[in-house]
């Protein structure tokens, strides 16, 4: 019986092939697609299993794909200054560089946050801040789409800014 199932399985892939059962002189049973003359009996096979795949989703006519809006970015980071950096600048100037992987998509922007408040926007990843107060600045960069939705946010980088003070 096991032979029968194996042979039926093997022959089920060939939809147009016929299978014949033959009883050999020693009493053993053989299944074949090329019968001997005389004692071959056709074996009815069930219809072949078929599968119709679902239709592919329609192509978008818009130039931007939906994937770009829902997470095409794999990483974003502040590349300069390094975390826990102490800077001395009496004018309170700070240059920040950020990178996003893959590159920024059309209509998207990078937004620099300082202690949770928006400080600057860029499409190149370069930010220049001036007249910052002295003290700790917790910087993060976000990628936002054209509607302002945050798609990705960097790990925070803390920078300590020292400025000359009349009191010190």
Chimera marker file (.cmm) of the C-alpha trace (Angstrom):
<marker_set name="trace">
<marker id="1" x="0.000" y="0.000" z="0.000" r="1" g="1" b="0" radius="0.5"/>
<marker id="2" x="2.865" y="2.356" z="0.821" r="1" g="1" b="0" radius="0.5"/>
<marker id="3" x="4.277" y="1.867" z="-2.678" r="1" g="1" b="0" radius="0.5"/>
<marker id="4" x="0.945" y="2.880" z="-4.127" r="1" g="1" b="0" radius="0.5"/>
<marker id="5" x="0.891" y="6.188" z="-2.242" r="1" g="1" b="0" radius="0.5"/>
<marker id="6" x="4.457" y="6.990" z="-3.210" r="1" g="1" b="0" radius="0.5"/>
<marker id="7" x="3.793" y="6.241" z="-6.846" r="1" g="1" b="0" radius="0.5"/>
<marker id="8" x="0.535" y="8.188" z="-6.829" r="1" g="1" b="0" radius="0.5"/>
<marker id="9" x="2.364" y="11.125" z="-5.313" r="1" g="1" b="0" radius="0.5"/>
<marker id="10" x="5.126" y="10.989" z="-7.918" r="1" g="1" b="0" radius="0.5"/>
<marker id="11" x="2.718" y="10.655" z="-10.779" r="1" g="1" b="0" radius="0.5"/>
<marker id="12" x="0.309" y="13.302" z="-9.520" r="1" g="1" b="0" radius="0.5"/>
<marker id="13" x="2.679" y="16.003" z="-10.779" r="1" g="1" b="0" radius="0.5"/>
<marker id="14" x="2.328" y="14.811" z="-14.356" r="1" g="1" b="0" radius="0.5"/>
<marker id="15" x="-1.312" y="15.604" z="-15.113" r="1" g="1" b="0" radius="0.5"/>
<marker id="16" x="-1.389" y="14.080" z="-18.590" r="1" g="1" b="0" radius="0.5"/>
<marker id="17" x="0.366" y="10.781" z="-17.739" r="1" g="1" b="0" radius="0.5"/>
<marker id="18" x="-1.618" y="7.593" z="-17.239" r="1" g="1" b="0" radius="0.5"/>
<marker id="19" x="-0.723" y="5.009" z="-14.622" r="1" g="1" b="0" radius="0.5"/>
<marker id="20" x="-1.199" y="1.291" z="-15.073" r="1" g="1" b="0" radius="0.5"/>
<marker id="21" x="-1.265" y="-1.543" z="-12.525" r="1" g="1" b="0" radius="0.5"/>
<marker id="22" x="0.364" y="-4.834" z="-13.439" r="1" g="1" b="0" radius="0.5"/>
<marker id="23" x="0.500" y="-8.047" z="-11.459" r="1" g="1" b="0" radius="0.5"/>
<marker id="24" x="3.800" y="-9.835" z="-12.011" r="1" g="1" b="0" radius="0.5"/>
<marker id="25" x="4.061" y="-13.665" z="-12.314" r="1" g="1" b="0" radius="0.5"/>
<marker id="26" x="5.443" y="-13.830" z="-8.716" r="1" g="1" b="0" radius="0.5"/>
<marker id="27" x="2.358" y="-11.946" z="-7.427" r="1" g="1" b="0" radius="0.5"/>
<marker id="28" x="4.047" y="-8.600" z="-6.830" r="1" g="1" b="0" radius="0.5"/>
<marker id="29" x="2.322" y="-5.470" z="-8.093" r="1" g="1" b="0" radius="0.5"/>
<marker id="30" x="4.015" y="-2.903" z="-10.341" r="1" g="1" b="0" radius="0.5"/>
<marker id="31" x="2.730" y="0.542" z="-11.309" r="1" g="1" b="0" radius="0.5"/>
<marker id="32" x="4.012" y="1.988" z="-14.547" r="1" g="1" b="0" radius="0.5"/>
<marker id="33" x="3.322" y="4.535" z="-17.271" r="1" g="1" b="0" radius="0.5"/>
<marker id="34" x="4.486" y="2.067" z="-19.971" r="1" g="1" b="0" radius="0.5"/>
<marker id="35" x="2.345" y="-1.061" z="-19.564" r="1" g="1" b="0" radius="0.5"/>
<marker id="36" x="3.170" y="-4.542" z="-20.790" r="1" g="1" b="0" radius="0.5"/>
<marker id="37" x="0.770" y="-6.026" z="-23.220" r="1" g="1" b="0" radius="0.5"/>
<marker id="38" x="-2.041" y="-8.025" z="-21.750" r="1" g="1" b="0" radius="0.5"/>
<marker id="39" x="-2.428" y="-7.666" z="-18.002" r="1" g="1" b="0" radius="0.5"/>
<marker id="40" x="-2.096" y="-3.880" z="-17.469" r="1" g="1" b="0" radius="0.5"/>
<marker id="41" x="-5.103" y="-2.168" z="-15.861" r="1" g="1" b="0" radius="0.5"/>
<marker id="42" x="-5.473" y="1.657" z="-15.914" r="1" g="1" b="0" radius="0.5"/>
<marker id="43" x="-5.487" y="3.252" z="-12.437" r="1" g="1" b="0" radius="0.5"/>
<marker id="44" x="-7.872" y="6.186" z="-12.060" r="1" g="1" b="0" radius="0.5"/>
<marker id="45" x="-6.046" y="9.140" z="-10.526" r="1" g="1" b="0" radius="0.5"/>
<marker id="46" x="-7.689" y="12.013" z="-8.680" r="1" g="1" b="0" radius="0.5"/>
<marker id="47" x="-7.367" y="15.450" z="-10.283" r="1" g="1" b="0" radius="0.5"/>
<marker id="48" x="-4.027" y="17.145" z="-9.728" r="1" g="1" b="0" radius="0.5"/>
<marker id="49" x="-3.867" y="19.667" z="-6.928" r="1" g="1" b="0" radius="0.5"/>
<marker id="50" x="-3.664" y="23.198" z="-8.232" r="1" g="1" b="0" radius="0.5"/>
<marker id="51" x="-3.142" y="26.540" z="-6.601" r="1" g="1" b="0" radius="0.5"/>
<marker id="52" x="-4.121" y="29.927" z="-7.939" r="1" g="1" b="0" radius="0.5"/>
<marker id="53" x="-2.040" y="32.655" z="-6.236" r="1" g="1" b="0" radius="0.5"/>
<marker id="54" x="-3.780" y="35.835" z="-5.137" r="1" g="1" b="0" radius="0.5"/>
<marker id="55" x="-3.620" y="38.778" z="-7.487" r="1" g="1" b="0" radius="0.5"/>
<marker id="56" x="-0.653" y="41.098" z="-6.851" r="1" g="1" b="0" radius="0.5"/>
<marker id="57" x="-1.485" y="44.444" z="-5.253" r="1" g="1" b="0" radius="0.5"/>
<marker id="58" x="-2.055" y="47.250" z="-7.735" r="1" g="1" b="0" radius="0.5"/>
<marker id="59" x="0.899" y="49.422" z="-8.618" r="1" g="1" b="0" radius="0.5"/>
<marker id="60" x="0.814" y="52.860" z="-7.064" r="1" g="1" b="0" radius="0.5"/>
<marker id="61" x="0.727" y="55.744" z="-9.489" r="1" g="1" b="0" radius="0.5"/>
<marker id="62" x="2.249" y="58.140" z="-6.972" r="1" g="1" b="0" radius="0.5"/>
<marker id="63" x="6.015" y="58.746" z="-7.242" r="1" g="1" b="0" radius="0.5"/>
<marker id="64" x="6.598" y="57.882" z="-3.577" r="1" g="1" b="0" radius="0.5"/>
<marker id="65" x="5.980" y="54.362" z="-2.383" r="1" g="1" b="0" radius="0.5"/>
<marker id="66" x="4.022" y="53.548" z="0.734" r="1" g="1" b="0" radius="0.5"/>
<marker id="67" x="7.064" y="51.697" z="2.084" r="1" g="1" b="0" radius="0.5"/>
<marker id="68" x="8.956" y="54.998" z="2.209" r="1" g="1" b="0" radius="0.5"/>
<marker id="69" x="6.328" y="56.375" z="4.550" r="1" g="1" b="0" radius="0.5"/>
<marker id="70" x="6.185" y="53.420" z="6.932" r="1" g="1" b="0" radius="0.5"/>
<marker id="71" x="9.753" y="52.615" z="7.747" r="1" g="1" b="0" radius="0.5"/>
<marker id="72" x="12.175" y="52.469" z="4.844" r="1" g="1" b="0" radius="0.5"/>
<marker id="73" x="14.806" y="53.998" z="7.157" r="1" g="1" b="0" radius="0.5"/>
<marker id="74" x="17.051" y="51.595" z="9.018" r="1" g="1" b="0" radius="0.5"/>
<marker id="75" x="19.081" y="54.011" z="11.131" r="1" g="1" b="0" radius="0.5"/>
<marker id="76" x="19.674" y="57.569" z="12.206" r="1" g="1" b="0" radius="0.5"/>
<marker id="77" x="22.385" y="58.958" z="14.438" r="1" g="1" b="0" radius="0.5"/>
<marker id="78" x="24.143" y="62.124" z="15.497" r="1" g="1" b="0" radius="0.5"/>
<marker id="79" x="27.682" y="61.774" z="14.164" r="1" g="1" b="0" radius="0.5"/>
<marker id="80" x="29.084" y="64.960" z="15.704" r="1" g="1" b="0" radius="0.5"/>
<marker id="81" x="29.556" y="65.975" z="18.475" r="1" g="1" b="0" radius="0.5"/>
<marker id="82" x="30.141" y="62.753" z="20.397" r="1" g="1" b="0" radius="0.5"/>
<marker id="83" x="28.067" y="61.887" z="23.453" r="1" g="1" b="0" radius="0.5"/>
<marker id="84" x="29.225" y="63.448" z="26.745" r="1" g="1" b="0" radius="0.5"/>
<marker id="85" x="31.326" y="66.080" z="24.955" r="1" g="1" b="0" radius="0.5"/>
<marker id="86" x="32.214" y="69.299" z="26.763" r="1" g="1" b="0" radius="0.5"/>
<marker id="87" x="32.480" y="72.373" z="24.532" r="1" g="1" b="0" radius="0.5"/>
<marker id="88" x="33.690" y="75.869" z="25.350" r="1" g="1" b="0" radius="0.5"/>
<marker id="89" x="32.186" y="78.591" z="23.189" r="1" g="1" b="0" radius="0.5"/>
<marker id="90" x="31.420" y="82.037" z="24.584" r="1" g="1" b="0" radius="0.5"/>
<marker id="91" x="29.006" y="82.781" z="21.729" r="1" g="1" b="0" radius="0.5"/>
<marker id="92" x="27.088" y="79.559" z="22.417" r="1" g="1" b="0" radius="0.5"/>
<marker id="93" x="27.647" y="78.173" z="18.921" r="1" g="1" b="0" radius="0.5"/>
<marker id="94" x="27.215" y="74.463" z="18.256" r="1" g="1" b="0" radius="0.5"/>
<marker id="95" x="27.547" y="72.524" z="14.991" r="1" g="1" b="0" radius="0.5"/>
<marker id="96" x="25.683" y="69.213" z="14.819" r="1" g="1" b="0" radius="0.5"/>
<marker id="97" x="25.993" y="66.586" z="12.090" r="1" g="1" b="0" radius="0.5"/>
<marker id="98" x="23.574" y="63.692" z="11.620" r="1" g="1" b="0" radius="0.5"/>
<marker id="99" x="23.221" y="60.836" z="9.156" r="1" g="1" b="0" radius="0.5"/>
<marker id="100" x="20.291" y="58.670" z="8.127" r="1" g="1" b="0" radius="0.5"/>
<marker id="101" x="20.389" y="55.266" z="6.408" r="1" g="1" b="0" radius="0.5"/>
<marker id="102" x="19.391" y="55.004" z="3.641" r="1" g="1" b="0" radius="0.5"/>
<marker id="103" x="19.525" y="58.615" z="2.496" r="1" g="1" b="0" radius="0.5"/>
<marker id="104" x="16.725" y="61.046" z="3.159" r="1" g="1" b="0" radius="0.5"/>
<marker id="105" x="13.732" y="60.615" z="0.841" r="1" g="1" b="0" radius="0.5"/>
<marker id="106" x="12.059" y="63.400" z="-1.119" r="1" g="1" b="0" radius="0.5"/>
<marker id="107" x="9.633" y="65.357" z="1.026" r="1" g="1" b="0" radius="0.5"/>
<marker id="108" x="11.247" y="64.211" z="4.275" r="1" g="1" b="0" radius="0.5"/>
<marker id="109" x="13.390" y="66.294" z="6.619" r="1" g="1" b="0" radius="0.5"/>
<marker id="110" x="15.619" y="65.933" z="9.664" r="1" g="1" b="0" radius="0.5"/>
<marker id="111" x="14.648" y="67.884" z="12.755" r="1" g="1" b="0" radius="0.5"/>
<marker id="112" x="17.131" y="68.644" z="15.545" r="1" g="1" b="0" radius="0.5"/>
<marker id="113" x="15.668" y="68.620" z="19.050" r="1" g="1" b="0" radius="0.5"/>
<marker id="114" x="17.432" y="70.163" z="22.060" r="1" g="1" b="0" radius="0.5"/>
<marker id="115" x="16.027" y="69.076" z="25.414" r="1" g="1" b="0" radius="0.5"/>
<marker id="116" x="12.782" y="68.097" z="23.645" r="1" g="1" b="0" radius="0.5"/>
<marker id="117" x="12.334" y="71.389" z="21.764" r="1" g="1" b="0" radius="0.5"/>
<marker id="118" x="12.712" y="71.868" z="18.016" r="1" g="1" b="0" radius="0.5"/>
<marker id="119" x="15.859" y="73.874" z="17.245" r="1" g="1" b="0" radius="0.5"/>
<marker id="120" x="16.449" y="73.449" z="13.512" r="1" g="1" b="0" radius="0.5"/>
<marker id="121" x="15.467" y="71.555" z="10.356" r="1" g="1" b="0" radius="0.5"/>
<marker id="122" x="17.699" y="70.226" z="7.598" r="1" g="1" b="0" radius="0.5"/>
<marker id="123" x="17.677" y="68.007" z="4.551" r="1" g="1" b="0" radius="0.5"/>
<marker id="124" x="21.460" y="67.612" z="4.557" r="1" g="1" b="0" radius="0.5"/>
<marker id="125" x="22.013" y="66.545" z="8.174" r="1" g="1" b="0" radius="0.5"/>
<marker id="126" x="24.036" y="69.669" z="9.081" r="1" g="1" b="0" radius="0.5"/>
<marker id="127" x="22.763" y="71.975" z="11.800" r="1" g="1" b="0" radius="0.5"/>
<marker id="128" x="24.252" y="75.208" z="13.174" r="1" g="1" b="0" radius="0.5"/>
<marker id="129" x="22.975" y="76.527" z="16.471" r="1" g="1" b="0" radius="0.5"/>
<marker id="130" x="23.978" y="79.823" z="18.022" r="1" g="1" b="0" radius="0.5"/>
<marker id="131" x="23.530" y="81.632" z="21.317" r="1" g="1" b="0" radius="0.5"/>
<marker id="132" x="22.764" y="78.466" z="23.234" r="1" g="1" b="0" radius="0.5"/>
<marker id="133" x="22.602" y="78.724" z="27.003" r="1" g="1" b="0" radius="0.5"/>
<marker id="134" x="25.388" y="77.138" z="28.931" r="1" g="1" b="0" radius="0.5"/>
<marker id="135" x="24.749" y="73.771" z="30.519" r="1" g="1" b="0" radius="0.5"/>
<marker id="136" x="23.641" y="70.344" z="29.363" r="1" g="1" b="0" radius="0.5"/>
<marker id="137" x="21.969" y="69.934" z="25.995" r="1" g="1" b="0" radius="0.5"/>
<marker id="138" x="20.285" y="66.600" z="25.217" r="1" g="1" b="0" radius="0.5"/>
<marker id="139" x="20.227" y="66.414" z="21.424" r="1" g="1" b="0" radius="0.5"/>
<marker id="140" x="18.160" y="64.071" z="19.234" r="1" g="1" b="0" radius="0.5"/>
<marker id="141" x="17.460" y="64.052" z="15.518" r="1" g="1" b="0" radius="0.5"/>
<marker id="142" x="14.199" y="62.884" z="13.966" r="1" g="1" b="0" radius="0.5"/>
<marker id="143" x="13.196" y="62.043" z="10.418" r="1" g="1" b="0" radius="0.5"/>
<marker id="144" x="9.795" y="63.521" z="9.648" r="1" g="1" b="0" radius="0.5"/>
<marker id="145" x="7.616" y="63.148" z="6.579" r="1" g="1" b="0" radius="0.5"/>
<marker id="146" x="5.971" y="66.061" z="4.783" r="1" g="1" b="0" radius="0.5"/>
<marker id="147" x="3.037" y="66.019" z="7.221" r="1" g="1" b="0" radius="0.5"/>
<marker id="148" x="5.326" y="66.201" z="10.291" r="1" g="1" b="0" radius="0.5"/>
<marker id="149" x="4.912" y="62.545" z="11.287" r="1" g="1" b="0" radius="0.5"/>
<marker id="150" x="8.022" y="61.228" z="13.075" r="1" g="1" b="0" radius="0.5"/>
<marker id="151" x="9.351" y="58.207" z="11.155" r="1" g="1" b="0" radius="0.5"/>
<marker id="152" x="12.568" y="57.607" z="13.092" r="1" g="1" b="0" radius="0.5"/>
<marker id="153" x="14.411" y="59.153" z="16.038" r="1" g="1" b="0" radius="0.5"/>
<marker id="154" x="18.062" y="58.947" z="17.049" r="1" g="1" b="0" radius="0.5"/>
<marker id="155" x="19.530" y="57.977" z="20.372" r="1" g="1" b="0" radius="0.5"/>
<marker id="156" x="20.156" y="61.093" z="22.483" r="1" g="1" b="0" radius="0.5"/>
<marker id="157" x="23.577" y="62.739" z="22.632" r="1" g="1" b="0" radius="0.5"/>
<marker id="158" x="24.372" y="64.929" z="25.624" r="1" g="1" b="0" radius="0.5"/>
<marker id="159" x="26.661" y="67.923" z="25.127" r="1" g="1" b="0" radius="0.5"/>
<marker id="160" x="27.862" y="70.243" z="27.889" r="1" g="1" b="0" radius="0.5"/>
<marker id="161" x="28.332" y="73.842" z="26.785" r="1" g="1" b="0" radius="0.5"/>
<marker id="162" x="30.547" y="76.176" z="28.814" r="1" g="1" b="0" radius="0.5"/>
<marker id="163" x="30.308" y="79.923" z="28.280" r="1" g="1" b="0" radius="0.5"/>
<marker id="164" x="32.158" y="82.702" z="30.005" r="1" g="1" b="0" radius="0.5"/>
<marker id="165" x="30.184" y="84.141" z="32.874" r="1" g="1" b="0" radius="0.5"/>
<marker id="166" x="30.677" y="87.443" z="34.674" r="1" g="1" b="0" radius="0.5"/>
<marker id="167" x="30.144" y="85.624" z="37.963" r="1" g="1" b="0" radius="0.5"/>
<marker id="168" x="32.978" y="83.173" z="37.434" r="1" g="1" b="0" radius="0.5"/>
<link id1="1" id2="2" r="1" g="1" b="0" radius="0.2"/>
<link id1="2" id2="3" r="1" g="1" b="0" radius="0.2"/>
<link id1="3" id2="4" r="1" g="1" b="0" radius="0.2"/>
<link id1="4" id2="5" r="1" g="1" b="0" radius="0.2"/>
<link id1="5" id2="6" r="1" g="1" b="0" radius="0.2"/>
<link id1="6" id2="7" r="1" g="1" b="0" radius="0.2"/>
<link id1="7" id2="8" r="1" g="1" b="0" radius="0.2"/>
<link id1="8" id2="9" r="1" g="1" b="0" radius="0.2"/>
<link id1="9" id2="10" r="1" g="1" b="0" radius="0.2"/>
<link id1="10" id2="11" r="1" g="1" b="0" radius="0.2"/>
<link id1="11" id2="12" r="1" g="1" b="0" radius="0.2"/>
<link id1="12" id2="13" r="1" g="1" b="0" radius="0.2"/>
<link id1="13" id2="14" r="1" g="1" b="0" radius="0.2"/>
<link id1="14" id2="15" r="1" g="1" b="0" radius="0.2"/>
<link id1="15" id2="16" r="1" g="1" b="0" radius="0.2"/>
<link id1="16" id2="17" r="1" g="1" b="0" radius="0.2"/>
<link id1="17" id2="18" r="1" g="1" b="0" radius="0.2"/>
<link id1="18" id2="19" r="1" g="1" b="0" radius="0.2"/>
<link id1="19" id2="20" r="1" g="1" b="0" radius="0.2"/>
<link id1="20" id2="21" r="1" g="1" b="0" radius="0.2"/>
<link id1="21" id2="22" r="1" g="1" b="0" radius="0.2"/>
<link id1="22" id2="23" r="1" g="1" b="0" radius="0.2"/>
<link id1="23" id2="24" r="1" g="1" b="0" radius="0.2"/>
<link id1="24" id2="25" r="1" g="1" b="0" radius="0.2"/>
<link id1="25" id2="26" r="1" g="1" b="0" radius="0.2"/>
<link id1="26" id2="27" r="1" g="1" b="0" radius="0.2"/>
<link id1="27" id2="28" r="1" g="1" b="0" radius="0.2"/>
<link id1="28" id2="29" r="1" g="1" b="0" radius="0.2"/>
<link id1="29" id2="30" r="1" g="1" b="0" radius="0.2"/>
<link id1="30" id2="31" r="1" g="1" b="0" radius="0.2"/>
<link id1="31" id2="32" r="1" g="1" b="0" radius="0.2"/>
<link id1="32" id2="33" r="1" g="1" b="0" radius="0.2"/>
<link id1="33" id2="34" r="1" g="1" b="0" radius="0.2"/>
<link id1="34" id2="35" r="1" g="1" b="0" radius="0.2"/>
<link id1="35" id2="36" r="1" g="1" b="0" radius="0.2"/>
<link id1="36" id2="37" r="1" g="1" b="0" radius="0.2"/>
<link id1="37" id2="38" r="1" g="1" b="0" radius="0.2"/>
<link id1="38" id2="39" r="1" g="1" b="0" radius="0.2"/>
<link id1="39" id2="40" r="1" g="1" b="0" radius="0.2"/>
<link id1="40" id2="41" r="1" g="1" b="0" radius="0.2"/>
<link id1="41" id2="42" r="1" g="1" b="0" radius="0.2"/>
<link id1="42" id2="43" r="1" g="1" b="0" radius="0.2"/>
<link id1="43" id2="44" r="1" g="1" b="0" radius="0.2"/>
<link id1="44" id2="45" r="1" g="1" b="0" radius="0.2"/>
<link id1="45" id2="46" r="1" g="1" b="0" radius="0.2"/>
<link id1="46" id2="47" r="1" g="1" b="0" radius="0.2"/>
<link id1="47" id2="48" r="1" g="1" b="0" radius="0.2"/>
<link id1="48" id2="49" r="1" g="1" b="0" radius="0.2"/>
<link id1="49" id2="50" r="1" g="1" b="0" radius="0.2"/>
<link id1="50" id2="51" r="1" g="1" b="0" radius="0.2"/>
<link id1="51" id2="52" r="1" g="1" b="0" radius="0.2"/>
<link id1="52" id2="53" r="1" g="1" b="0" radius="0.2"/>
<link id1="53" id2="54" r="1" g="1" b="0" radius="0.2"/>
<link id1="54" id2="55" r="1" g="1" b="0" radius="0.2"/>
<link id1="55" id2="56" r="1" g="1" b="0" radius="0.2"/>
<link id1="56" id2="57" r="1" g="1" b="0" radius="0.2"/>
<link id1="57" id2="58" r="1" g="1" b="0" radius="0.2"/>
<link id1="58" id2="59" r="1" g="1" b="0" radius="0.2"/>
<link id1="59" id2="60" r="1" g="1" b="0" radius="0.2"/>
<link id1="60" id2="61" r="1" g="1" b="0" radius="0.2"/>
<link id1="61" id2="62" r="1" g="1" b="0" radius="0.2"/>
<link id1="62" id2="63" r="1" g="1" b="0" radius="0.2"/>
<link id1="63" id2="64" r="1" g="1" b="0" radius="0.2"/>
<link id1="64" id2="65" r="1" g="1" b="0" radius="0.2"/>
<link id1="65" id2="66" r="1" g="1" b="0" radius="0.2"/>
<link id1="66" id2="67" r="1" g="1" b="0" radius="0.2"/>
<link id1="67" id2="68" r="1" g="1" b="0" radius="0.2"/>
<link id1="68" id2="69" r="1" g="1" b="0" radius="0.2"/>
<link id1="69" id2="70" r="1" g="1" b="0" radius="0.2"/>
<link id1="70" id2="71" r="1" g="1" b="0" radius="0.2"/>
<link id1="71" id2="72" r="1" g="1" b="0" radius="0.2"/>
<link id1="72" id2="73" r="1" g="1" b="0" radius="0.2"/>
<link id1="73" id2="74" r="1" g="1" b="0" radius="0.2"/>
<link id1="74" id2="75" r="1" g="1" b="0" radius="0.2"/>
<link id1="75" id2="76" r="1" g="1" b="0" radius="0.2"/>
<link id1="76" id2="77" r="1" g="1" b="0" radius="0.2"/>
<link id1="77" id2="78" r="1" g="1" b="0" radius="0.2"/>
<link id1="78" id2="79" r="1" g="1" b="0" radius="0.2"/>
<link id1="79" id2="80" r="1" g="1" b="0" radius="0.2"/>
<link id1="80" id2="81" r="1" g="1" b="0" radius="0.2"/>
<link id1="81" id2="82" r="1" g="1" b="0" radius="0.2"/>
<link id1="82" id2="83" r="1" g="1" b="0" radius="0.2"/>
<link id1="83" id2="84" r="1" g="1" b="0" radius="0.2"/>
<link id1="84" id2="85" r="1" g="1" b="0" radius="0.2"/>
<link id1="85" id2="86" r="1" g="1" b="0" radius="0.2"/>
<link id1="86" id2="87" r="1" g="1" b="0" radius="0.2"/>
<link id1="87" id2="88" r="1" g="1" b="0" radius="0.2"/>
<link id1="88" id2="89" r="1" g="1" b="0" radius="0.2"/>
<link id1="89" id2="90" r="1" g="1" b="0" radius="0.2"/>
<link id1="90" id2="91" r="1" g="1" b="0" radius="0.2"/>
<link id1="91" id2="92" r="1" g="1" b="0" radius="0.2"/>
<link id1="92" id2="93" r="1" g="1" b="0" radius="0.2"/>
<link id1="93" id2="94" r="1" g="1" b="0" radius="0.2"/>
<link id1="94" id2="95" r="1" g="1" b="0" radius="0.2"/>
<link id1="95" id2="96" r="1" g="1" b="0" radius="0.2"/>
<link id1="96" id2="97" r="1" g="1" b="0" radius="0.2"/>
<link id1="97" id2="98" r="1" g="1" b="0" radius="0.2"/>
<link id1="98" id2="99" r="1" g="1" b="0" radius="0.2"/>
<link id1="99" id2="100" r="1" g="1" b="0" radius="0.2"/>
<link id1="100" id2="101" r="1" g="1" b="0" radius="0.2"/>
<link id1="101" id2="102" r="1" g="1" b="0" radius="0.2"/>
<link id1="102" id2="103" r="1" g="1" b="0" radius="0.2"/>
<link id1="103" id2="104" r="1" g="1" b="0" radius="0.2"/>
<link id1="104" id2="105" r="1" g="1" b="0" radius="0.2"/>
<link id1="105" id2="106" r="1" g="1" b="0" radius="0.2"/>
<link id1="106" id2="107" r="1" g="1" b="0" radius="0.2"/>
<link id1="107" id2="108" r="1" g="1" b="0" radius="0.2"/>
<link id1="108" id2="109" r="1" g="1" b="0" radius="0.2"/>
<link id1="109" id2="110" r="1" g="1" b="0" radius="0.2"/>
<link id1="110" id2="111" r="1" g="1" b="0" radius="0.2"/>
<link id1="111" id2="112" r="1" g="1" b="0" radius="0.2"/>
<link id1="112" id2="113" r="1" g="1" b="0" radius="0.2"/>
<link id1="113" id2="114" r="1" g="1" b="0" radius="0.2"/>
<link id1="114" id2="115" r="1" g="1" b="0" radius="0.2"/>
<link id1="115" id2="116" r="1" g="1" b="0" radius="0.2"/>
<link id1="116" id2="117" r="1" g="1" b="0" radius="0.2"/>
<link id1="117" id2="118" r="1" g="1" b="0" radius="0.2"/>
<link id1="118" id2="119" r="1" g="1" b="0" radius="0.2"/>
<link id1="119" id2="120" r="1" g="1" b="0" radius="0.2"/>
<link id1="120" id2="121" r="1" g="1" b="0" radius="0.2"/>
<link id1="121" id2="122" r="1" g="1" b="0" radius="0.2"/>
<link id1="122" id2="123" r="1" g="1" b="0" radius="0.2"/>
<link id1="123" id2="124" r="1" g="1" b="0" radius="0.2"/>
<link id1="124" id2="125" r="1" g="1" b="0" radius="0.2"/>
<link id1="125" id2="126" r="1" g="1" b="0" radius="0.2"/>
<link id1="126" id2="127" r="1" g="1" b="0" radius="0.2"/>
<link id1="127" id2="128" r="1" g="1" b="0" radius="0.2"/>
<link id1="128" id2="129" r="1" g="1" b="0" radius="0.2"/>
<link id1="129" id2="130" r="1" g="1" b="0" radius="0.2"/>
<link id1="130" id2="131" r="1" g="1" b="0" radius="0.2"/>
<link id1="131" id2="132" r="1" g="1" b="0" radius="0.2"/>
<link id1="132" id2="133" r="1" g="1" b="0" radius="0.2"/>
<link id1="133" id2="134" r="1" g="1" b="0" radius="0.2"/>
<link id1="134" id2="135" r="1" g="1" b="0" radius="0.2"/>
<link id1="135" id2="136" r="1" g="1" b="0" radius="0.2"/>
<link id1="136" id2="137" r="1" g="1" b="0" radius="0.2"/>
<link id1="137" id2="138" r="1" g="1" b="0" radius="0.2"/>
<link id1="138" id2="139" r="1" g="1" b="0" radius="0.2"/>
<link id1="139" id2="140" r="1" g="1" b="0" radius="0.2"/>
<link id1="140" id2="141" r="1" g="1" b="0" radius="0.2"/>
<link id1="141" id2="142" r="1" g="1" b="0" radius="0.2"/>
<link id1="142" id2="143" r="1" g="1" b="0" radius="0.2"/>
<link id1="143" id2="144" r="1" g="1" b="0" radius="0.2"/>
<link id1="144" id2="145" r="1" g="1" b="0" radius="0.2"/>
<link id1="145" id2="146" r="1" g="1" b="0" radius="0.2"/>
<link id1="146" id2="147" r="1" g="1" b="0" radius="0.2"/>
<link id1="147" id2="148" r="1" g="1" b="0" radius="0.2"/>
<link id1="148" id2="149" r="1" g="1" b="0" radius="0.2"/>
<link id1="149" id2="150" r="1" g="1" b="0" radius="0.2"/>
<link id1="150" id2="151" r="1" g="1" b="0" radius="0.2"/>
<link id1="151" id2="152" r="1" g="1" b="0" radius="0.2"/>
<link id1="152" id2="153" r="1" g="1" b="0" radius="0.2"/>
<link id1="153" id2="154" r="1" g="1" b="0" radius="0.2"/>
<link id1="154" id2="155" r="1" g="1" b="0" radius="0.2"/>
<link id1="155" id2="156" r="1" g="1" b="0" radius="0.2"/>
<link id1="156" id2="157" r="1" g="1" b="0" radius="0.2"/>
<link id1="157" id2="158" r="1" g="1" b="0" radius="0.2"/>
<link id1="158" id2="159" r="1" g="1" b="0" radius="0.2"/>
<link id1="159" id2="160" r="1" g="1" b="0" radius="0.2"/>
<link id1="160" id2="161" r="1" g="1" b="0" radius="0.2"/>
<link id1="161" id2="162" r="1" g="1" b="0" radius="0.2"/>
<link id1="162" id2="163" r="1" g="1" b="0" radius="0.2"/>
<link id1="163" id2="164" r="1" g="1" b="0" radius="0.2"/>
<link id1="164" id2="165" r="1" g="1" b="0" radius="0.2"/>
<link id1="165" id2="166" r="1" g="1" b="0" radius="0.2"/>
<link id1="166" id2="167" r="1" g="1" b="0" radius="0.2"/>
<link id1="167" id2="168" r="1" g="1" b="0" radius="0.2"/>
</marker_set>
